[in-house]
């Protein structure tokens, strides 16, 4: 226990400095006990590298077109909640500072992804520094190293897509666009770290992921779904190449991932489905989450975000969890624009067919009607973060979707119809697993290139609501214009618009980070 305490102190010193102090890493005392066994590193990995009980990008729940503001509805507590989410919901360029103003929240500790992600990167760097020095089986040490490399790549991927321009941003060169600082060791240094370019960060992500894939392939261990695996690494590589628009490579690594794991969860088998009177607030509330490995066969990697009652829990409630009087709408909820994309039908008198089950199993509903919750009128909120096992991570569904998109893009440029057929097969395979099985699923068949791409993008939106994909997808789709209607008091609302290509598609670096490191430059 004493050794682990010292390890924590060592890591804490590293983490604090990651916001950009004069010394990127704080000086460490010479009498600290270093990790000496693989068990020490495993404990450190769980506590400081993995994002257990951590929200990596909570603000992404508030900035997309998948969320709507229902206002304060004449209730003081509702108005306060609406106000607390105003800064990200309206894409304020000073969102971090405004979140701390009166009426906001007490702390951005759980919302500041810069701090959160660099803290986890520091934990990964400690593991990588000691992996070859501690005692223990070589296979165990190497497997830990592979996990740490995969996690570090994952964190840098999120960072560069939050605080750097999109890799494919029109008119921008990733080789010169400012990304985020790369800190790859735990050593103390006097250097003030500058922002590496977007391309440099992607190069490091690719290097880490490929090294992780090799290590985890050569030293596999049955770590379960709560630790990084070879399959997870292949999924992240396919995602990275998708963002870089390297379509053939995106297909190659999606194939590698699907060769390891290809099973999709059949939503019709979830125990929560009660076709006669489906009430998602009472039926199977802890049994039907897509990230719950106890019931979802497609989980590749999962972690459980914070869902407590502190500032982080309150912000979750303000955005997506319906802990409010069911006679009123949640202050923020799933947008009608998203809900109307689902081919979901009402239960008729003969209880024959519902259609797409995802609205019932991916969302909670605060407006329950007898026998049916119609997506066009029900006020839905996302269920994944409401507790239970799992909550976020990586799923097999992404491998199918990544491969489909890459093949569609190649079909559009080459006209090779085999690529269109392959993409549709992946889309239909996924959709078949999401539909009510009491009627035979009718496969989608689209021949027009533009219609196929648009259908794919809608399907991706249907499949990954509030998983952290939508904001990043909008960025790489050309940063289209989107609008949010915001109001605290009825009749006093205002529409805020994010124009196409708006600079606010790139998050501002927190001011406290800039204050501590004069070498960093703010985003426009």
HELIX and SHEET records of a PDB file:
HELIX    1   1 UNK A    2  UNK A   17  1                                  16    
HELIX    2   2 UNK A   38  UNK A   44  1                                   7    
HELIX    3   3 UNK A   45  UNK A   49  3                                   5    
HELIX    4   4 UNK A   58  UNK A   61  5                                   4    
HELIX    5   5 UNK A   76  UNK A   84  1                                   9    
HELIX    6   6 UNK A   86  UNK A   89  1                                   4    
HELIX    7   7 UNK A   95  UNK A   99  1                                   5    
HELIX    8   8 UNK A  113  UNK A  130  1                                  18    
HELIX    9   9 UNK A  138  UNK A  163  1                                  26    
HELIX   10  10 UNK A  198  UNK A  218  1                                  21    
HELIX   11  11 UNK A  230  UNK A  243  1                                  14    
HELIX   12  12 UNK A  247  UNK A  260  1                                  14    
HELIX   13  13 UNK A  267  UNK A  269  5                                   3    
HELIX   14  14 UNK A  311  UNK A  319  1                                   9    
HELIX   15  15 UNK A  336  UNK A  339  1                                   4    
HELIX   16  16 UNK A  358  UNK A  362  1                                   5    
HELIX   17  17 UNK A  396  UNK A  414  1                                  19    
HELIX   18  18 UNK A  417  UNK A  432  1                                  16    
HELIX   19  19 UNK A  449  UNK A  463  1                                  15    
HELIX   20  20 UNK A  469  UNK A  476  1                                   8    
HELIX   21  21 UNK A  503  UNK A  505  5                                   3    
HELIX   22  22 UNK A  511  UNK A  516  1                                   6    
SHEET    1   A 2 UNK A  67  UNK A  69  0                                        
SHEET    2   A 2 UNK A 332  UNK A 334 -1                                        
SHEET    1   B 2 UNK A 299  UNK A 303  0                                        
SHEET    2   B 2 UNK A 392  UNK A 395 -1                                        
SHEET    1   C 2 UNK A 363  UNK A 365  0                                        
SHEET    2   C 2 UNK A 380  UNK A 382 -1                                        
SHEET    1   D 2 UNK A 482  UNK A 486  0                                        
SHEET    2   D 2 UNK A 494  UNK A 498 -1                                        
END                                                                             
